[in-house]
Amino acid sequence: MPRIQGVDLPPDKPTHISLRYLQGIGPTTSLRLCEQANVDPQRKAKELTDDDVARIATILDRDYLIEGALRRTVQGNIARLRDIGCYRGSRHRRSLPVRGQRTKTNARTRKGPRKTVAGKKGVKELR
């Protein structure tokens, strides 16, 4: 089972699919990476030799920002937006959608489960 940057690649999948398990590597990048490392993208990941894995790891270290470094960069960017107090930073701070989506009816993924307010609908007027 090949291991790159602390991530175990699934052994029974083709190499170009297995490389996508690394954060920051998508379909196009994985095919380009196989081409640069002279590895057949359709070959199963368990069939890769140690030399193949070493070549892929070297190219990843040299040319791409993946896994821990990518996560740190993204978190740093979000922290910078929060610190300067811009609109996007304030939306991140409140855990609301950042890119202009509606929040009246949707956005349950960001807002979490509904918080029911007791007695809101059936309030009777005092006379």
C-alpha positions, 0 to 999 in steps of 0.5 A, a space after each residue: 500500500 503506497 503512502 505519500 505525505 502521510 496518506 495511505 493510497 487505496 491499493 486496488 484503484 488505478 494510480 490516477 484515482 488513488 492520487 486524488 485521495 491527497 488533498 489538493 490533487 484533483 483529476 487533471 493534476 493526478 493525470 499530469 503527475 502520472 505523466 511527469 513521473 512516467 507512471 501508467 495512470 491505469 496501473 493499480 496503486 499496489 503495483 507501483 514500485 518504491 521507485 515510482 512512489 519516490 518519483 511521485 513524492 519528489 514531484 509533489 514536494 517540489 511543485 505542488 502545495 498539498 495536505 498539511 501545507 495547503 490546509 495551513 495556507 487556507 486557514 491562514 487566509 481565513 484568519 487574515 480575512 477575520 483579522 482585517 474585519 472585511 465582510 467575508 471575514 465576518 461571515 466566516 466568524 459567524 459561520 454563515 455562507 461567505 459567497 452571497 448565498 441566501 440564508 432565509 430558507 437554505 444554508 443549513 449546512 453552515 448554520 446547523 440544525 434549526 433552533 426552534 423558538 418556543 411560542 413564536 407562532 401561537 402568541 395571543 394578543 393581550 387586550 
